[in-house]
């Protein structure tokens, strides 16, 4: 039994040495690619919030204003598919006292939120100004995007692979070896987003300035290259 254990240990050690030698014949690098593009559409999160003494009155006021906002959006040419109700809420408003008595309900707060996709950024500032005039008093976010991001993501992937090869060649040159065939490529993920997000109570204004900037599409890959035989 003791002889068997010794032999087994030697085999295990030899196997580890062989694996270590095999791993030295590979170069593993992470490549990164980035493509920037101007957004061509935006999604805005707007809403109506109203206070009233009763729950029914708060909901009635909010529903009336929300209906006016919807009508204005359609008048401005926003399609039904680009408008979605995202939240309807109703909550009591409490008043607390300093005498230790339980807080009492003094009214209710109702809200109705909409997600609106704007496909022409030239219309965005004017659209915001118009819906504020119809009762909108909350803006919960402006998110810029690209209608067709797939070609941009593909470009970022190509750049990531090229970057990986460039890194591998640099490392190989420093080590005095040459890069061989690609053994494996794994995509690490990526995406593109540069949203402008704000949550504010809006007042009616003459104009709403908008700066869209650019969206970065980032992609990373892990590439394993074989070291060329000498």
N, C-alpha and C positions, 0 to 999 in steps of 0.2 A: 504493500500500500504506500509506503514512504517513497519508493522508487517511482511509482506512478505519479505522485504529486510533484516530484522534482521535474519529471519529463513534461508534465502539463504546464508547469510554470515557465520552462524554457521555451516551449512552443508559443505560449501567450506573449512572451517578451519578443520573440522573433517576429510574430505577427504584428506587434506594435511598431517595430522598427521598419518593417516593410511598408506599413501604412503611412508612417511618417515620411519615408523616402518618396512614396507615390505623391503625397500632398505637396512635396517640394517641386514637383513638376507642373504645378498649376499657378496661375496668377488670378487672384480674385479681386475685382475692383467694382466700385459703384459709380455709374455714370449718371450725370444729371443734365437735363435739357430744359430750356425755358423759352417760351414764345409769348410775346406780348401783342395784344390787339386792342383796338378801340371797341368798346361795347356798342351794340346796335339796338339794345332794348333794355327796359328797366321794369322792375316790379315794385310797386309802392304799397305800403300798408297804411291805410287811412281809416279813420273811424269817427263815430259820433258818440259823445258822452253827455248825458243830461241828468240833472238833479231835480227831484220833486218830493213833495211831502208823502205821496203814496206810491206804492209800487206800480199800480196801473198807470198813473199819470207819467211816471218816469219812462215806462216802456212806450207809452203813446207818443211822447215827445221825441224819443229816440227813433222810433219806427217812422214817424213822419219825416224827420230830417234824413234818415237813411234812404227812404224812398225818393226824396228830392235829389240826393247825391247820385243814386242809381240812374234816375232820369237824366240828370246832367251828363253823366258819363256816356250814356247811349247817344245823347244829343251831340256830344263831341266826337262820336264815331268809334267809341270803344266797343268791341264786339262782346257778345254774351260769354263766349268761351274764355275771355280775358278778365272776367269779373267773378270773384268768388267770395262768399261770406265765410269768414274765418273764425269769428267768435261773436256770440251774443251773451251778455252777462247782466245780472241784476243782483245788487247787494245792498244791505241796509247801511245807513249812515248813523253812527253812534255819537252820542254826546256823553262825555265822562264828567263826573263831578268830583269835588275834593272832599266830600263828606263821607266817602267810603261806600256810598250806595251804588248798586249795579248801574252800568251805563244804560241809557235809554235810547231807543230808536227815534231819531228826529226826521228821518226822510230816507230816500232810496236813490241809488246811483245806477243808471242803466247805460249800457254801451253796446254798440254794434260796429264790428270791424270788418273791413273789406280788403281783399288783396286784388290789386289792379295791375295788369300787365300792359305796359305802354310800348308799342312796337316802333314808334317813331320818336326818338329822343328830342327832336326839335319841338315836339308838342308837350314835353314833360312839364316845363315850368308853367306854361299857360294852363295846362290841365289842373295842376295843383292849385293855382290861383282860382280857377273856376269852381272847383269842388269846395274850397274853403267858403266861397260865397254862398254855397247851398247848405251850409250847416256843419261841414266837417270841422272838427276842432282838435283832432289828435293825428299825429303822424308818427308811426311806430317804426318806420324803416324805409330806406330806398336801396334796392339791390340791383346792381348793374350786371348784365350778362350778354352773351353772344348767342344769337339764334341757332347757329350751326357750329358747335364747338369741336366736332369730331376731327375735321381737317387740322385744326390747330393742335389738338392733342397728339395727332399722328406726327406732326412736325416735331413736337417736343420729344416724342419717343425716338425719332431718328437722331435728333441731336444728342439724346442721352446715350444711345449706343455708340455714336461717334466719339463722345466724350470718354466713354469707358475704354474704347480702343486706344485713344490718345494717352490716357493714364497708364494703361497696361504697357504700351510701347516705351513710355518714359521710365517706368519701373524696370522693365526688362533691360533697357539700355544701361541703366545704372548698375544692374546686376551682371551685365556682360552676357546676357542670353537674348534669344529672339522669341517673339510672340508667335505661337502656332495657331491652330484652329480653335474656334469657339466650341467649348464643351457644353455650356449651359447659359441660358439667359432667363432671368426672373424679373418680372415687372414688380416694382415695389409700391406702385400707386402714384397718385398725383391728382391734379385737378386745376381748376382755375376759378378764382373768385377774389374780388376786391370790393366788397360791398360797403356802401356808405350807410351806416345804421345810426338812426337817432330816434329818440322818443321825446316828443315835445308837445306842448299845448300850443296850437297855432292860432294866430290872430289873422284876420283878413289883411291882405297886403296887395300892393300894386303889381308885384312881380316876385317870383321865387327863383333865385339864381341857382343853377345846377352845374356842377363840374363833374363830368363822367370819368375823366382820367383814362387809364388803361387797365386791362385785366391780364394777369400773368397766368399762363398755363404751364405748370411744372410737372415734370415726369422724371422718375428715377428708376434705374435698372441695375441689377447685379449681374455681372458677366464673368464667367469663369473661362479663361483662356488656357490652352495647353502650352507649355513651354516647348518650343521646337527642339527636336533632337539635334545634337551636334553632329 
